[in-house]
Amino acid sequence: MPRSTPRNKKSLWSQTGPTPRLLFGAFAIAAIGVLGLTPREFFGFSVAWPYAALWGAVGWGRVGLSVRPMILLILFGLIQDVTFHAPLGCFVILNLLAYGASAAIADMFDVMNEPLVAILSPVLLFSGAFLLLWLMASTLEDHPVRVLPLFASLLTTGLVYAVLQKVFDLGRRPGELAGQAG
């Protein structure tokens, strides 16, 4: 009987299918969102809280367009709209645009594990999403809103995503067509 070597062992996460990965990522987004409703001060300093739904939009979009992630992003967007007292649909649009852009980049390059694409695409996607958020907020307020709080949240969102990106990977395999894994 052949003995398995450490190189042949697969992690539990790598053996998990797209649905449990999607549900785990959704749970992580919901947990961070609920924690964000509490006071966010650390030793008297205000903490910039990440926009967790964008993690799902950027990470889940890497496997292409799929209905289940879109439904979750719509749900998270509606919750964000109510939480932030934004007009209904603002965060839904933001999440879906980031998701679509992520899917387009993944479809265009199909080498998402290359270091340049793996780093540059989330940076561009988060930056674009926060620029769109600033434009929507400034338009709705009828004056330019402060950039510093949004920039701090952009940095927090990007840095936490860099650490947790595997949680939002739905497991697209090489050669698999976009949309088949989700």
Secondary structure per residue as TSV (DSSP state, phi and psi in degrees):
chain	resnum	aa	ss	phi	psi
A	1	M	-	360.0	125.1
A	2	P	-	-70.2	141.1
A	3	R	-	-92.7	140.7
A	4	S	-	-84.5	136.3
A	5	T	-	-92.5	161.6
A	6	P	T	-57.2	-28.1
A	7	R	T	-71.5	-27.1
A	8	N	T	-83.2	-16.9
A	9	K	-	-74.9	134.5
A	10	K	-	-104.0	147.8
A	11	S	-	-73.1	160.1
A	12	L	H	-61.1	-39.0
A	13	W	H	-64.4	-40.1
A	14	S	H	-69.8	-22.0
A	15	Q	H	-90.5	-7.8
A	16	T	S	-80.2	139.4
A	17	G	-	-78.3	176.4
A	18	P	H	-65.9	-34.4
A	19	T	H	-66.6	-49.3
A	20	P	H	-62.5	-34.6
A	21	R	H	-64.8	-42.3
A	22	L	H	-62.7	-45.0
A	23	L	H	-66.0	-39.2
A	24	F	H	-65.6	-43.0
A	25	G	H	-62.6	-40.8
A	26	A	H	-63.8	-39.2
A	27	F	H	-63.6	-41.8
A	28	A	H	-62.8	-42.8
A	29	I	H	-62.5	-45.5
A	30	A	H	-64.0	-41.2
A	31	A	H	-64.6	-44.9
A	32	I	H	-65.2	-38.3
A	33	G	H	-63.3	-42.5
A	34	V	H	-66.6	-42.3
A	35	L	H	-61.5	-30.9
A	36	G	T	-69.9	-14.7
A	37	L	T	-80.3	-13.8
A	38	T	S	-84.2	164.5
A	39	P	-	-57.6	134.7
A	40	R	-	-113.9	68.6
A	41	E	E	-125.8	142.3
A	42	F	E	-130.1	109.5
A	43	F	T	54.2	40.5
A	44	G	T	85.5	-4.9
A	45	F	E	-101.5	136.1
A	46	S	E	-71.3	134.4
A	47	V	-	-100.1	130.9
A	48	A	-	-75.0	118.0
A	49	W	-	-91.1	139.2
A	50	P	-	-73.9	153.3
A	51	Y	-	-88.7	89.0
A	52	A	T	-64.3	-31.0
A	53	A	H	-62.0	-28.2
A	54	L	H	-67.2	-26.1
A	55	W	H	-61.1	-45.9
A	56	G	H	-64.1	-42.3
A	57	A	H	-60.4	-45.7
A	58	V	H	-73.8	-46.1
A	59	G	H	-71.1	-46.2
A	60	W	H	-69.7	-28.5
A	61	G	G	-68.1	-16.8
A	62	R	G	-65.3	-18.1
A	63	V	G	-99.0	1.3
A	64	G	-	104.1	179.0
A	65	L	-	-77.5	137.9
A	66	S	-	-152.3	150.3
A	67	V	H	-71.3	-42.6
A	68	R	H	-61.3	-46.3
A	69	P	H	-62.3	-36.1
A	70	M	H	-63.6	-41.3
A	71	I	H	-62.1	-44.5
A	72	L	H	-63.4	-41.1
A	73	L	H	-67.4	-34.3
A	74	I	H	-65.5	-45.6
A	75	L	H	-60.7	-47.8
A	76	F	H	-63.0	-38.4
A	77	G	H	-62.6	-42.5
A	78	L	H	-64.4	-39.6
A	79	I	H	-64.9	-40.9
A	80	Q	H	-64.1	-40.8
A	81	D	H	-58.0	-45.5
A	82	V	H	-68.7	-44.1
A	83	T	H	-62.4	-43.4
A	84	F	T	-91.7	5.6
A	85	H	T	56.7	38.4
A	86	A	-	-93.5	156.8
A	87	P	-	-58.3	140.8
A	88	L	T	-57.8	128.7
A	89	G	T	107.7	-15.4
A	90	C	H	-61.7	-53.3
A	91	F	H	-75.0	-26.0
A	92	V	H	-61.5	-48.1
A	93	I	H	-61.2	-45.2
A	94	L	H	-59.6	-49.2
A	95	N	H	-62.9	-43.5
A	96	L	H	-70.8	-35.9
A	97	L	H	-65.7	-41.6
A	98	A	H	-64.3	-39.7
A	99	Y	H	-64.1	-46.7
A	100	G	H	-63.5	-40.9
A	101	A	H	-65.4	-39.2
A	102	S	H	-63.5	-42.5
A	103	A	H	-65.3	-38.0
A	104	A	H	-65.6	-42.0
A	105	I	H	-65.0	-42.9
A	106	A	H	-63.7	-38.1
A	107	D	H	-72.0	-34.7
A	108	M	H	-70.6	-42.4
A	109	F	H	-98.4	-38.5
A	110	D	-	52.3	24.2
A	111	V	-	-134.9	55.0
A	112	M	T	-66.6	-14.6
A	113	N	T	-92.4	-2.8
A	114	E	S	-67.2	134.4
A	115	P	H	-54.2	-42.6
A	116	L	H	-63.7	-46.3
A	117	V	H	-71.1	-39.7
A	118	A	H	-64.8	-29.3
A	119	I	H	-93.8	-45.4
A	120	L	H	-69.5	-39.4
A	121	S	H	-64.8	-46.2
A	122	P	H	-63.1	-36.7
A	123	V	H	-61.0	-47.1
A	124	L	H	-66.1	-40.6
A	125	L	H	-66.8	-45.4
A	126	F	H	-66.3	-41.5
A	127	S	H	-62.6	-43.8
A	128	G	H	-64.4	-40.3
A	129	A	H	-65.1	-42.3
A	130	F	H	-72.1	-31.8
A	131	L	H	-64.5	-44.6
A	132	L	H	-62.4	-40.7
A	133	L	H	-61.4	-44.3
A	134	W	H	-62.8	-42.7
A	135	L	H	-63.4	-43.8
A	136	M	H	-64.2	-45.7
A	137	A	H	-64.3	-41.6
A	138	S	H	-66.9	-37.8
A	139	T	H	-66.8	-43.4
A	140	L	H	-69.5	-31.9
A	141	E	H	-85.9	-12.1
A	142	D	T	67.3	21.7
A	143	H	S	-162.4	156.3
A	144	P	-	-63.1	126.9
A	145	V	-	-82.2	163.4
A	146	R	-	-63.6	136.1
A	147	V	H	-86.7	-34.5
A	148	L	H	-57.3	-46.5
A	149	P	H	-62.4	-37.8
A	150	L	H	-68.6	-38.8
A	151	F	H	-64.8	-40.1
A	152	A	H	-63.4	-41.6
A	153	S	H	-67.5	-35.2
A	154	L	H	-60.6	-46.5
A	155	L	H	-63.3	-44.0
A	156	T	H	-62.9	-44.9
A	157	T	H	-60.4	-46.5
A	158	G	H	-66.8	-42.5
A	159	L	H	-67.9	-41.3
A	160	V	H	-68.0	-38.2
A	161	Y	H	-62.2	-38.2
A	162	A	H	-59.4	-33.5
A	163	V	H	-80.9	-38.9
A	164	L	H	-101.9	11.4
A	165	Q	G	-57.2	-31.8
A	166	K	G	-64.5	-27.5
A	167	V	G	-64.8	-28.1
A	168	F	G	-103.5	15.4
A	169	D	-	-92.1	117.1
A	170	L	-	-85.3	4.0
A	171	G	-	86.8	43.6
A	172	R	-	-70.1	129.9
A	173	R	-	-96.6	152.3
A	174	P	T	-57.3	135.0
A	175	G	T	86.1	-10.6
A	176	E	-	-78.4	135.4
A	177	L	-	-70.1	149.3
A	178	A	T	-59.3	138.0
A	179	G	T	92.6	-10.7
A	180	Q	S	-81.2	-26.0
A	181	A	-	-84.4	-28.2
A	182	G	-	-97.2	360.0
